[in-house]
Amino acid sequence: MPGFPFLRPAQSLLLLRVTVAGLLLAHAVVRVVGGTVPRFADFLTAKGLPFGLALVWLITAAELLGGVLMALGILTRWVALVFGLIIGTGIVLIHAENGWFVGEHGTGGIEYSALLLVALLVIAATDGQPEVVE
């Protein structure tokens, strides 16, 4: 059966995996290039987390390496788990207090993070192998 409208399920899952990987990789790249690692570390420290700077570099390294691995379809379940932990922590520490909506009807809520968690669940369920749904 031809895919609707242009993509087959396997191609759609590949697109989802590469897109999510790129989004999370971009977070790390912008953090490093933009020089915002110390600011993020200060934020985490203010939230009560110990070793803010080391923690930010750990998150950044996970996003850099994990983004590449996920884009390539390598260790996708493990990468999805790590990304899920990072995003889940972000929901608790940052986004939950801002409500549901990210924009238009709110500021910085959890809707985008919730969508990423669902996407990561789908990626983990298919283990980066889109052909499982063919």
Stockholm file with secondary structure:
# STOCKHOLM 1.0

chainA/1-134         MPGFPFLRPAQSLLLLRVTVAGLLLAHAVVRVVGGTVPRFADFLTAKGLPFGLALVWLITAAELLGGVLMALGILTRWVALVFGLIIGTGIVLIHAENGWFVGEHGTGGIEYSALLLVALLVIAATDGQPEVVE
#=GR chainA/1-134 SS CCCSSSCCHHHHHHHHHHHHHHHHHHHHHHHHHTTCHHHHHHHHHHTTCSSHHHHHHHHHHHHHHHHHHHHHTSSHHHHHHHHHHHHHHHIIIIIGGGCSCSSSSCSSCSHHHHHHHHHHHHHHHHTTCGGGGC
#=GC SS_cons         CCCSSSCCHHHHHHHHHHHHHHHHHHHHHHHHHTTCHHHHHHHHHHTTCSSHHHHHHHHHHHHHHHHHHHHHTSSHHHHHHHHHHHHHHHIIIIIGGGCSCSSSSCSSCSHHHHHHHHHHHHHHHHTTCGGGGC
//
